[in-house]
Amino acid sequence: MKITNDTQVLVIDDDQDVVEAYQDLLEIAGYSALAVTDPTKAVDMLHKDWAGVVVTDIYMPGLSGIELLDQIKQLDHELPVIMITGHGDIPMAVDAVKKGAVDFLQKPLQPEQLLELLERFLPQRQQVIAQRLTLLKGASNVLLGDSPLICKIRDQVAETAPTLKDVLIEGCPGTGRSTVARLLHDSSQIRQGPYATLRGSDVSTTPDLQRSMISARSGSLCLHNPQDMPKETQKWLCRFLLEQERQGKKEVRVLAVTDGGSEQQVETEAFLPELFYFLSQVRISLPTVQQRTCDIAPLFKHFLKQSCLTLKKPVPAVDKAYINTLNRHEWTGNVLEIKNVAELYAIGIVKLAGQERTKPLEQMSSPLDDLVDNYEKQVIEDALYLFAGRINEVSSYLQIPRKKLYLRMKKHNLDKAEYKVRPTN
């Protein structure tokens, strides 16, 4: 059973009489509470978007309150947990607070103390969840797709953006790394501050980086490939970030972008280990298009619609056969390549369906008749791809009689069977 947002407090204690007493107290105070006597089942009942507070005993057989706290923090490090402890377990309770519990209360429990903590932490939790859902909605408008991998990325962005933690964003070119960095900044409390970008390869000396850090003060610095900076500069950045953390004052948030393979770069000593491990405390790894093939068609249609809105022209129909062509393509350029293909499609250039239809003037060195023939062949071939070799639809699309189309196809040695959709294994 999953807990719902109708429940405000989850009480956990192995003593049935105790949890019933807690539950009665909370319900009299106006809270909706759920009581559980088996701590091993508690985490399975929780979910990261629950807008409530956990109240748990610290000493329980089967699973201690400390162990339960660890599991809850793995689920959601921001979920408030209040520990209940006996007098002899106070050192354990103090340790629990160090590990992330918001507070602890001693037995015998004073009702007013528990209610005071709930009045403080429940509104905070509700605000966190409301903000997280708002950020998630914003991320859904930018990081498109429904694949599990991209859904995970949106969750990470929604959870990380408000924290102001430095982030390591990894992925192949074209996967949306800069988009994620910008989204993290725009969704944070420093979004009114500057957003500066810098490539590690453009940093020759430490002062080069220091100047960029100054321009990004009270905002974010998107640093591409920090491992390309000199070792001394990487050391300086690591010291700067550590000092920020010690002082609890964030002058600049660093959003580091890499091509992946960071561990190998650490092994080859290109990436300073201390800097890598500091940045990778929060790590977002973006998938390639080949890892999220179910998102190809939605991405293409989204970019096509965007382009047509910009061009102020109607959105053209996309035949299922062409969608199949898109799905079979390797997309080495990832999301950026899909965007480029969609933009060309919007202006009538059909890529991925044979050779390019247009050529730069300086390359047109063939006789005019040959160029006309090649163009005619390409137009017919594009249409055959689009309609999967269905002659009636190709004829209608090209606005020529079927007989004339067959003659042109024979002239160019085109066989409709070669363009029919083949079942995939």
Secondary structure, 3 states (H helix, E strand, C coil): CCCCCCCCEEEECCCHHHHHHHHHHHHHCCCCEEEECCHHHHHHHCCCCCCCEEEEECCCCCCCHHHHHHHHHHHCCCCCEEEEECHHHHHHHHHHHHCCCCEEEECCCCHHHHHHHHHHHHHHHHHHHHHHHHHHHHHHHHCCCCCHHHHHHHHHHHHHHHHCCCEEEECCCCCCHHHHHHHHHHCCCCCCCCEEEEEHHHCCCHHHHHHHHHHCCCEEEEEECHHHCCHHHHHHHHHHHHHHHHHCCCCEEEEEEECCCHHHHHHCCCCCHHHHHHHCCCEEECCCHHHCHHHHHHHHHHHHHHHHHHHCCCCCCCCHHHHHHHHHCCCCCHHHHHHHHHHHHHCCCCCCCCCCCCCCHHHCCCCHHHHHHHHHHHHHHHHHHHCCCCHHHHHHHHCCCHHHHHHHHHHCCCCHHHHCCCCCC
